[in-house]
Amino acid sequence: MNTWTRRLWSAILLGGQVLVHLLMGKIHVRNTREQMSMV
């Protein structure tokens, strides 16, 4: 593996993690809002 493929893979992995984090965050925010309104 040369440096370019390594960088590409790390960029893809980081991007995927960020996307997952954002999606999970949106779901989490929705859940917390529902819980707050119930309380």
C-alpha distances in whole Angstrom, upper triangle without the diagonal:
4,7,8,6,7,10,11,11,13,15,16,16,18,20,21,22,24,26,27,28,30,31,32,34,36,37,38,40,42,43,44,46,48,48,50,52,53,54
4,6,6,6,9,10,11,13,15,16,17,19,20,22,23,25,26,27,29,31,32,33,35,37,38,39,40,43,44,44,47,48,49,50,53,54,55
4,6,5,6,9,10,10,12,14,15,16,18,20,21,22,24,26,27,28,30,31,32,34,36,37,38,40,42,42,44,46,47,48,50,52,53
4,5,5,6,9,10,10,12,14,15,16,18,20,21,22,24,25,27,28,30,31,33,35,36,37,39,40,41,43,45,46,47,49,51,52
4,5,5,6,9,10,10,12,14,15,16,18,20,21,22,24,26,27,28,30,32,33,34,36,38,39,40,42,44,44,46,48,49,50
4,5,5,6,9,10,11,12,14,15,16,18,20,21,22,24,26,27,28,30,32,32,34,36,37,38,40,42,43,44,46,48,48
4,5,5,6,9,10,10,12,14,15,16,18,20,21,22,24,25,26,28,30,31,32,34,36,36,38,40,41,42,44,46,47
4,6,5,6,9,10,10,12,14,15,16,18,20,21,22,24,25,27,29,30,31,33,35,36,37,39,40,41,43,45,46
4,5,5,6,8,10,10,12,14,15,16,18,20,21,22,24,26,27,28,30,32,33,34,36,38,38,40,42,43,44
4,5,5,6,8,10,10,12,14,15,16,18,20,21,22,24,26,26,28,30,31,32,34,36,37,38,40,42,42
4,5,5,6,9,10,10,12,14,15,16,18,20,21,22,24,25,26,29,30,31,33,35,36,37,39,40,41
4,5,5,6,9,10,10,12,14,15,16,18,20,21,23,24,25,27,29,30,31,33,34,36,38,39,40
4,5,5,6,9,10,11,12,14,15,16,18,20,21,22,24,26,27,28,30,32,32,34,36,37,38
4,5,5,6,9,10,10,12,14,15,16,18,20,20,22,24,25,26,28,30,31,32,34,36,37
4,5,5,6,9,10,11,12,14,15,17,18,20,21,23,24,25,27,29,30,31,33,35,36
4,5,5,6,8,10,11,12,14,15,17,18,20,21,22,24,26,27,28,30,32,33,34
4,5,5,6,9,10,10,12,14,15,16,18,20,21,22,24,26,26,28,30,31,32
4,5,5,6,9,10,10,12,14,15,16,18,20,20,22,24,25,26,28,30,31
4,5,5,6,9,10,11,12,14,15,17,18,20,21,23,24,26,27,29,30
4,5,5,6,8,10,11,12,14,15,16,18,20,21,22,24,26,27,28
4,5,5,6,9,10,10,12,14,15,16,18,20,21,22,24,25,26
4,5,5,6,9,10,10,12,14,15,16,18,20,21,22,24,26
4,5,5,6,9,10,11,13,14,16,17,19,20,22,23,25
4,5,5,6,9,10,10,12,14,15,16,18,20,21,22
4,5,5,6,8,10,10,12,14,15,16,18,20,21
4,5,5,6,9,10,11,13,14,15,17,19,20
4,6,5,6,9,10,11,12,14,16,17,19
4,5,5,6,9,10,11,12,14,15,17
4,5,5,6,9,10,10,12,14,15
4,6,5,6,9,10,11,13,15
4,5,5,6,9,10,11,13
4,5,5,6,9,10,11
4,5,5,6,9,10
4,5,5,6,9
4,5,5,6
4,5,5
4,5
4
